[in-house]
Amino acid sequence: MFFASDNTGPVHPAIMDALTLANAGYAMPYGADAMMDKVREQIREVFEAPEAAVYLVSTGTAANSLILATLAQPWDTIFCSPVAHIHEDECNAPEFFTGGAKLTLVNAPNAKINPDKLRRKIEAEETRGVHGPQRGPLSITQVTERGTVYTVEEITTLCGIAKSYGMPTHLDGARFANALVTLGCTPAEMTWKAGIDAVSFGGTKNGCMGVEAVIFFDPKHAWEFELRRKRGAHLPSKNRYLAAQMSAYLTSNLWLETARAANAATARLAEGVKQTEGAAFLYEPQANIIFAGWPRAAHQRLHDAGAQYHIMEGQLEGDNPDEILTARLVCDWSASDENIDQFLALLKG
């Protein structure tokens, strides 16, 4: 019963097989390998973006921070949600890699940035001349950190606002595939056609061992990114092992298959939670993340049985068995019906 995070799950066998094949013989380093050439073409085809600049890094924090460093000057501010990964979970890496750009938090009901609030936050900057931060990029997260999903129309609206002020937009797509299968759109429709300039395209949370793609739809950013990646110690020598993962991930739509499995498992889990007396959702699950609360006694029963998930609000130990504690549950591609049903049986008592 492992629902702590989708990055706790196993690597998909197809990814492991690809790594084994990549381990044969010799290949040029630093992205000059033939597999990386293939990956560039695969991503360009998937995103309908033949001119896109494509790179691979090993972590989402590196992808987000290096993209934002390329799009922002040190004296800029980056607009994002208060629960954005770049704000809550990256140890100030965006500020570090940008050389000091700050983050401006924008009101985000259900973790989705409110367009009117965004406009007001933008208008509040560049009002103090040399004394204040300048307007930098907008960063949005898809799937959001609360499990909600922006519609294509919502992304288009936010990008339109940013562009009206001459600002680029970055998409943190650590769970890109999960959002895509929820919306049923194309990668192009969810990104550059909606106005997105750069994407962190996640693989690690969706069945890969450790690889994220960086995509700039305008190749003018390519050289600066390459310099920043090297200077930031994120240019892998044996790039072929990242490329092998990403190529296998995109082959035969494995990335969509694993995302569908994770989303379907979450839907099964959510349906069971909904049928549990005393349980309530903080946000309607739309992809592979659930935020829900139920009584402490049920949490204690689950933890005693070995269930792994995070309690986000409240303490497991306490005198009141009826106190509601909020949990975060995340399903990965390998989540089984058996484990979900076992979890639900314990939840219901």
DOKE-856732 format. One record per residue (C-alpha): residue number from 1; x, y negated, z negated. Coordinates in steps of 0.02 Angstrom, whole numbers. Layout:
N
+-----+--------+--------+--------+
:   k :      x :      y :      z :
+-----+--------+--------+--------+
: NUM :      X :      Y :      Z :
...
+-----+--------+--------+--------+
//
This chain:
349
+-----+--------+--------+--------+
:   k :      x :      y :      z :
+-----+--------+--------+--------+
:   1 :      0 :      0 :      0 :
:   2 :    121 :   -131 :     64 :
:   3 :     38 :   -298 :     98 :
:   4 :    170 :   -419 :     33 :
:   5 :    221 :   -480 :    206 :
:   6 :    233 :   -426 :    386 :
:   7 :    423 :   -440 :    376 :
:   8 :    428 :   -298 :    249 :
:   9 :    370 :   -170 :    377 :
:  10 :    475 :    -52 :    483 :
:  11 :    551 :    -88 :    652 :
:  12 :    449 :    -18 :    796 :
:  13 :    527 :    141 :    869 :
:  14 :    537 :     63 :   1042 :
:  15 :    646 :    -76 :    970 :
:  16 :    759 :     50 :    885 :
:  17 :    775 :    148 :   1047 :
:  18 :    822 :    -11 :   1140 :
:  19 :    957 :    -50 :   1013 :
:  20 :   1029 :    124 :   1033 :
:  21 :   1036 :    104 :   1222 :
:  22 :   1115 :    -68 :   1204 :
:  23 :   1251 :      8 :   1097 :
:  24 :   1326 :    105 :   1242 :
:  25 :   1484 :     34 :   1321 :
:  26 :   1534 :   -146 :   1332 :
:  27 :   1443 :   -310 :   1366 :
:  28 :   1499 :   -490 :   1379 :
:  29 :   1473 :   -591 :   1219 :
:  30 :   1382 :   -753 :   1173 :
:  31 :   1231 :   -727 :   1286 :
:  32 :   1327 :   -688 :   1445 :
:  33 :   1263 :   -509 :   1444 :
:  34 :   1148 :   -438 :   1578 :
:  35 :   1011 :   -401 :   1451 :
:  36 :   1001 :   -586 :   1407 :
:  37 :    978 :   -628 :   1591 :
:  38 :    832 :   -507 :   1591 :
:  39 :    758 :   -584 :   1434 :
:  40 :    763 :   -758 :   1508 :
:  41 :    665 :   -698 :   1658 :
:  42 :    541 :   -601 :   1551 :
:  43 :    503 :   -751 :   1441 :
:  44 :    491 :   -869 :   1588 :
:  45 :    368 :   -750 :   1670 :
:  46 :    265 :   -725 :   1512 :
:  47 :    253 :   -913 :   1484 :
:  48 :    233 :   -957 :   1670 :
:  49 :    381 :  -1074 :   1647 :
:  50 :    516 :  -1038 :   1776 :
:  51 :    627 :  -1184 :   1722 :
:  52 :    619 :  -1151 :   1534 :
:  53 :    780 :  -1145 :   1434 :
:  54 :    780 :   -986 :   1329 :
:  55 :    892 :   -937 :   1184 :
:  56 :    893 :   -807 :   1045 :
:  57 :    932 :   -826 :    861 :
:  58 :    915 :   -704 :    718 :
:  59 :    799 :   -800 :    600 :
:  60 :    645 :   -909 :    607 :
:  61 :    727 :  -1040 :    499 :
:  62 :    868 :  -1056 :    625 :
:  63 :    745 :  -1068 :    770 :
:  64 :    638 :  -1201 :    687 :
:  65 :    782 :  -1304 :    618 :
:  66 :    888 :  -1304 :    776 :
:  67 :    739 :  -1349 :    885 :
:  68 :    692 :  -1493 :    770 :
:  69 :    873 :  -1551 :    763 :
:  70 :    872 :  -1558 :    952 :
:  71 :    708 :  -1656 :    957 :
:  72 :    739 :  -1773 :    809 :
:  73 :    869 :  -1904 :    765 :
:  74 :    936 :  -1912 :    586 :
:  75 :    836 :  -2071 :    555 :
:  76 :    672 :  -1995 :    615 :
:  77 :    532 :  -1915 :    519 :
:  78 :    452 :  -1750 :    570 :
:  79 :    263 :  -1737 :    548 :
:  80 :    198 :  -1571 :    480 :
:  81 :     71 :  -1486 :    367 :
:  82 :     99 :  -1485 :    178 :
:  83 :    105 :  -1294 :    186 :
:  84 :    216 :  -1284 :    340 :
:  85 :    357 :  -1159 :    329 :
:  86 :    481 :  -1297 :    370 :
:  87 :    422 :  -1389 :    214 :
:  88 :    391 :  -1250 :     87 :
:  89 :    503 :  -1106 :    135 :
:  90 :    662 :  -1162 :    222 :
:  91 :    765 :  -1238 :     80 :
:  92 :    775 :  -1407 :    170 :
:  93 :    857 :  -1325 :    321 :
:  94 :    769 :  -1442 :    445 :
:  95 :    835 :  -1592 :    349 :
:  96 :   1008 :  -1513 :    345 :
:  97 :   1017 :  -1469 :    530 :
:  98 :    943 :  -1635 :    587 :
:  99 :   1072 :  -1728 :    484 :
: 100 :    943 :  -1808 :    370 :
: 101 :    776 :  -1824 :    459 :
: 102 :    637 :  -1822 :    330 :
: 103 :    470 :  -1733 :    334 :
: 104 :    305 :  -1827 :    328 :
: 105 :    161 :  -1719 :    268 :
: 106 :     -7 :  -1735 :    353 :
: 107 :   -173 :  -1684 :    275 :
: 108 :   -216 :  -1511 :    339 :
: 109 :   -383 :  -1434 :    288 :
: 110 :   -371 :  -1244 :    309 :
: 111 :   -185 :  -1275 :    343 :
: 112 :   -227 :  -1356 :    512 :
: 113 :   -171 :  -1535 :    535 :
: 114 :   -315 :  -1659 :    543 :
: 115 :   -302 :  -1766 :    701 :
: 116 :   -364 :  -1927 :    619 :
: 117 :   -245 :  -1906 :    473 :
: 118 :   -103 :  -1873 :    595 :
: 119 :   -137 :  -2034 :    687 :
: 120 :   -139 :  -2132 :    524 :
: 121 :     25 :  -2055 :    467 :
: 122 :    106 :  -2096 :    634 :
: 123 :     40 :  -2274 :    629 :
: 124 :    115 :  -2296 :    455 :
: 125 :    291 :  -2267 :    522 :
: 126 :    400 :  -2383 :    627 :
: 127 :    322 :  -2526 :    529 :
: 128 :    476 :  -2574 :    427 :
: 129 :    603 :  -2595 :    564 :
: 130 :    777 :  -2536 :    519 :
: 131 :    723 :  -2503 :    340 :
: 132 :    604 :  -2359 :    375 :
: 133 :    604 :  -2192 :    465 :
: 134 :    567 :  -2186 :    650 :
: 135 :    436 :  -2075 :    729 :
: 136 :    505 :  -1903 :    767 :
: 137 :    424 :  -1741 :    826 :
: 138 :    263 :  -1660 :    769 :
: 139 :    280 :  -1480 :    710 :
: 140 :    129 :  -1365 :    701 :
: 141 :    120 :  -1183 :    647 :
: 142 :     24 :  -1047 :    739 :
: 143 :    -35 :   -937 :    646 :
: 144 :    -38 :  -1060 :    500 :
: 145 :     32 :  -1013 :    331 :
: 146 :   -145 :   -986 :    269 :
: 147 :   -193 :   -864 :    406 :
: 148 :   -297 :   -986 :    508 :
: 149 :   -275 :  -1012 :    695 :
: 150 :   -278 :  -1173 :    796 :
: 151 :   -388 :  -1165 :    950 :
: 152 :   -311 :  -1216 :   1115 :
: 153 :   -419 :  -1372 :   1109 :
: 154 :   -354 :  -1417 :    936 :
: 155 :   -174 :  -1397 :    993 :
: 156 :   -209 :  -1503 :   1147 :
: 157 :   -284 :  -1641 :   1039 :
: 158 :   -135 :  -1646 :    920 :
: 159 :     -9 :  -1643 :   1063 :
: 160 :   -106 :  -1782 :   1149 :
: 161 :    -94 :  -1891 :    994 :
: 162 :     92 :  -1858 :    977 :
: 163 :    125 :  -1895 :   1160 :
: 164 :     28 :  -2058 :   1150 :
: 165 :    165 :  -2117 :   1033 :
: 166 :    307 :  -2043 :   1136 :
: 167 :    333 :  -1898 :   1015 :
: 168 :    372 :  -1717 :   1064 :
: 169 :    285 :  -1568 :    983 :
: 170 :    362 :  -1408 :    915 :
: 171 :    264 :  -1248 :    886 :
: 172 :    323 :  -1134 :    746 :
: 173 :    265 :   -968 :    818 :
: 174 :    331 :   -844 :    691 :
: 175 :    163 :   -756 :    715 :
: 176 :    137 :   -816 :    893 :
: 177 :     74 :   -648 :    956 :
: 178 :    -54 :   -630 :    817 :
: 179 :   -128 :   -799 :    862 :
: 180 :   -128 :   -760 :   1046 :
: 181 :   -229 :   -600 :   1029 :
: 182 :   -351 :   -691 :    916 :
: 183 :   -381 :   -826 :   1045 :
: 184 :   -375 :   -716 :   1199 :
: 185 :   -283 :   -850 :   1297 :
: 186 :   -116 :   -848 :   1389 :
: 187 :     50 :   -903 :   1314 :
: 188 :     55 :  -1048 :   1436 :
: 189 :   -119 :  -1106 :   1384 :
: 190 :    -69 :  -1104 :   1201 :
: 191 :     94 :  -1198 :   1231 :
: 192 :    153 :  -1308 :   1374 :
: 193 :    -16 :  -1324 :   1458 :
: 194 :    -81 :  -1392 :   1292 :
: 195 :     67 :  -1510 :   1276 :
: 196 :    193 :  -1410 :   1172 :
: 197 :    374 :  -1453 :   1212 :
: 198 :    468 :  -1316 :   1118 :
: 199 :    423 :  -1150 :   1037 :
: 200 :    496 :  -1038 :    904 :
: 201 :    434 :   -872 :    975 :
: 202 :    435 :   -743 :    837 :
: 203 :    482 :   -560 :    847 :
: 204 :    542 :   -514 :    673 :
: 205 :    370 :   -514 :    590 :
: 206 :    292 :   -414 :    731 :
: 207 :    399 :   -258 :    745 :
: 208 :    575 :   -318 :    787 :
: 209 :    728 :   -297 :    676 :
: 210 :    778 :   -479 :    677 :
: 211 :    758 :   -592 :    830 :
: 212 :    671 :   -755 :    872 :
: 213 :    667 :   -841 :   1040 :
: 214 :    692 :  -1027 :   1062 :
: 215 :    601 :  -1097 :   1213 :
: 216 :    618 :  -1273 :   1282 :
: 217 :    499 :  -1303 :   1426 :
: 218 :    604 :  -1450 :   1483 :
: 219 :    782 :  -1386 :   1515 :
: 220 :    854 :  -1559 :   1481 :
: 221 :    870 :  -1503 :   1300 :
: 222 :    974 :  -1350 :   1342 :
: 223 :   1152 :  -1415 :   1322 :
: 224 :   1118 :  -1509 :   1161 :
: 225 :   1035 :  -1354 :   1088 :
: 226 :   1182 :  -1246 :   1138 :
: 227 :   1302 :  -1364 :   1050 :
: 228 :   1194 :  -1373 :    894 :
: 229 :   1173 :  -1185 :    890 :
: 230 :   1362 :  -1158 :    897 :
: 231 :   1400 :  -1296 :    772 :
: 232 :   1266 :  -1226 :    657 :
: 233 :   1344 :  -1051 :    661 :
: 234 :   1197 :   -970 :    749 :
: 235 :   1278 :   -919 :    914 :
: 236 :   1287 :   -729 :    899 :
: 237 :   1441 :   -647 :    972 :
: 238 :   1355 :   -481 :   1006 :
: 239 :   1201 :   -562 :   1080 :
: 240 :   1155 :   -403 :   1173 :
: 241 :   1080 :   -332 :   1013 :
: 242 :    961 :   -480 :    999 :
: 243 :    924 :   -471 :   1185 :
: 244 :    889 :   -284 :   1177 :
: 245 :    758 :   -313 :   1042 :
: 246 :    673 :   -455 :   1134 :
: 247 :    672 :   -364 :   1300 :
: 248 :    594 :   -208 :   1225 :
: 249 :    471 :   -319 :   1130 :
: 250 :    409 :   -395 :   1293 :
: 251 :    413 :   -234 :   1396 :
: 252 :    244 :   -155 :   1429 :
: 253 :    164 :   -287 :   1316 :
: 254 :    230 :   -207 :   1158 :
: 255 :    222 :   -377 :   1072 :
: 256 :     35 :   -387 :   1103 :
: 257 :      8 :   -205 :   1053 :
: 258 :     91 :   -230 :    885 :
: 259 :     -3 :   -393 :    855 :
: 260 :   -169 :   -312 :    895 :
: 261 :   -130 :   -171 :    772 :
: 262 :    -87 :   -295 :    634 :
: 263 :   -241 :   -400 :    665 :
: 264 :   -354 :   -247 :    671 :
: 265 :   -282 :   -183 :    507 :
: 266 :   -314 :   -352 :    429 :
: 267 :   -493 :   -353 :    491 :
: 268 :   -521 :   -182 :    412 :
: 269 :   -444 :   -241 :    249 :
: 270 :   -543 :   -404 :    249 :
: 271 :   -707 :   -314 :    278 :
: 272 :   -675 :   -204 :    127 :
: 273 :   -628 :   -353 :     19 :
: 274 :   -788 :   -441 :     72 :
: 275 :   -888 :   -294 :      9 :
: 276 :   -805 :   -301 :   -162 :
: 277 :   -904 :   -376 :   -305 :
: 278 :   -822 :   -532 :   -374 :
: 279 :   -705 :   -558 :   -225 :
: 280 :   -703 :   -719 :   -126 :
: 281 :   -600 :   -786 :     19 :
: 282 :   -509 :   -952 :     14 :
: 283 :   -494 :   -954 :    203 :
: 284 :   -582 :   -852 :    335 :
: 285 :   -453 :   -726 :    399 :
: 286 :   -417 :   -754 :    584 :
: 287 :   -260 :   -654 :    616 :
: 288 :   -156 :   -546 :    498 :
: 289 :   -157 :   -645 :    334 :
: 290 :   -287 :   -643 :    196 :
: 291 :   -305 :   -763 :     49 :
: 292 :   -435 :   -698 :    -73 :
: 293 :   -471 :   -695 :   -258 :
: 294 :   -539 :   -559 :   -373 :
: 295 :   -537 :   -519 :   -559 :
: 296 :   -375 :   -489 :   -654 :
: 297 :   -428 :   -313 :   -703 :
: 298 :   -431 :   -259 :   -521 :
: 299 :   -260 :   -339 :   -490 :
: 300 :   -189 :   -244 :   -638 :
: 301 :   -265 :    -82 :   -574 :
: 302 :   -188 :   -109 :   -403 :
: 303 :    -16 :   -153 :   -469 :
: 304 :    -15 :     -5 :   -588 :
: 305 :    -46 :    106 :   -436 :
: 306 :    101 :     30 :   -342 :
: 307 :     14 :    -93 :   -226 :
: 308 :    130 :   -229 :   -164 :
: 309 :     63 :   -402 :   -126 :
: 310 :     86 :   -578 :   -193 :
: 311 :    -23 :   -662 :   -323 :
: 312 :    -23 :   -845 :   -272 :
: 313 :   -126 :   -920 :   -413 :
: 314 :   -135 :   -853 :   -589 :
: 315 :    -36 :   -726 :   -690 :
: 316 :    -55 :   -538 :   -684 :
: 317 :    -39 :   -527 :   -873 :
: 318 :   -177 :   -607 :   -973 :
: 319 :   -316 :   -577 :  -1099 :
: 320 :   -465 :   -613 :   -987 :
: 321 :   -496 :   -466 :   -868 :
: 322 :   -628 :   -566 :   -773 :
: 323 :   -517 :   -714 :   -730 :
: 324 :   -502 :   -735 :   -542 :
: 325 :   -324 :   -726 :   -473 :
: 326 :   -287 :   -772 :   -292 :
: 327 :   -193 :   -647 :   -185 :
: 328 :   -105 :   -658 :    -18 :
: 329 :   -114 :   -500 :     87 :
: 330 :    -23 :   -479 :    252 :
: 331 :    -34 :   -331 :    372 :
: 332 :    103 :   -282 :    493 :
: 333 :     92 :   -173 :    648 :
: 334 :    118 :    -12 :    548 :
: 335 :    -19 :    -36 :    418 :
: 336 :   -119 :    125 :    410 :
: 337 :   -305 :    153 :    382 :
: 338 :   -259 :    274 :    242 :
: 339 :   -162 :    143 :    144 :
: 340 :   -295 :     10 :    173 :
: 341 :   -433 :    126 :    114 :
: 342 :   -331 :    177 :    -39 :
: 343 :   -306 :     -7 :    -82 :
: 344 :   -491 :    -44 :    -62 :
: 345 :   -541 :    104 :   -170 :
: 346 :   -431 :     40 :   -310 :
: 347 :   -493 :   -138 :   -286 :
: 348 :   -673 :    -83 :   -305 :
: 349 :   -633 :     26 :   -454 :
+-----+--------+--------+--------+
//
